[in-house]
């Protein structure tokens, strides 16, 4: 039985309870054949001292959506998936509203995966461009 888009997003968002994703208000909102989108509110909780979105919060959003994409699009029942490396180029600042991160596969290998993650504001302006690599290894039987 395959799950609907709504069911996949609901289950994934439930997994975020009591995690950094919940703390930052990150919510998975849309999914396609090889991409996943999340949103995060921008306000004082994720600001740097001068009142704009903290780059670390942006990177946390990017890694969250990319890692969840690995879990959703790979067989996480059989595979142990972890982030290996993330990089970010911050292009524009934002101080209010929401930012959206969409993770798309650049490489979907058996062991390693590479995601292109674009972070935008509510008007579609690019805020940051991130790259995330993940690794997937067989789970050991206990």
N, C-alpha and C positions, 0 to 999 in steps of 0.2 A: 504494500500500500504506500503510495507516494503522498507526501504532505503538500498541502496548498501553500502558496506564497504567504498567506496570512498566518497559517499554522507554524511555518518555519520561523517567521519573525517573532511570533508570540513566544515560542519555546526558547529562542535565542535570548530574547529580552528577559525572560524569567531567570535564565542562567546568570544574568548580570546582577541579581539582587545581592546586596551586601558586598559589592566589589567596588573597585575604583570607578568602573563605568557608572554605577549608581551614584557614587559620590559626585562625579562630574556632570551627571544628568545626561549621559550619552544613551541614545536610543537608536536601535536599528529600525529603519523606516521603509526600505525598499530593497528589492532583490531582483536580479535578472539571471540569465543563463550563466554568466561568468563574472558578475559584479555584485557588490553589496554597498548600500548607502546607509550612513548613520548621521544623526544630527546631535549637536551639543549647544546648550544655551550659553551665551556670552554675557557675563555679569561679574560682579566683584569676586565670586568664588574662583574664577579662572583668570582674573586680571593679574598683571604684574603691577608693581607699585604705582606706575604712572597712568593706570586706568585702561590699558589695552590688553587684548588677549595674550596670555602668556604662551610663549613658544612651546614650553613643556606640556601644557594642556593640549595644544594642537597636536603635538607628537603622540600624546596618550590617546587622543581621538583616532589618529591615523593608525596606530598600532592595534587598537581595539578593533576597528573595522576590518583591517587586513587579517588579523588573527582569526576573527570570527568567520571571515570568508574562507580561510583554510579549513576550519572546522566544518563548515556547511558543505563546501564543494569537494572535500576529500572524505575518505571513510574514517571518521574520527572514532568509530567503534573499534577499529583494528589498528589505527595509527595514533601515535603520540606526537602531537604537533606543538612546536614552540617557535617563537621569533628568534632569528639569528642576528639580524642587523637592521637598523632603521636610520634613514637620513632624511633631513628636511631642509628645504629652502623656503624661508619665509619672505613673501613678496609684498604683502600689504597688511596693515593693521586694521583691527576692528574692535569696537568697544561695547557694542550692544547687539541684541538680536540673537540669531542662531548662525552657526557655521555647519556646513555639510561636508562630509568626507565620503568619497566614492572610491572603493578599492576594485581595481580591474587586474586580472592576471596579465602579466607580461610573459611569464614562463610558468608552466604547470607540469613540473617533472615528478617522477615517482618519489624522489627524496627531497628535492629542494623546489621552492616556489618563489617567484618574484612578483610583487605587486606594485603597480603605479597607483598612488593614492592622491587624488586632487581634493584639496580643501577649498571650499568657496563660501562666500557670504550669501545672504538672502537674495541679492541681486545677481548672483552668478559670477561675481568678481573673484578671481583667484586670490586666495589668501596664502596658501602654502602648497608646495608640491613635494610629496614624500615618496620614498621607495622603501619597501619592506621585504626582507627575505625571510622565509620560514623553512623549517625542516620538518619532515614527517618520517618517523621511524616506526617499525612494527612494535606494538605493545607486547610486553613479555607476559606470558601466562603465569599466574601465581599459583 
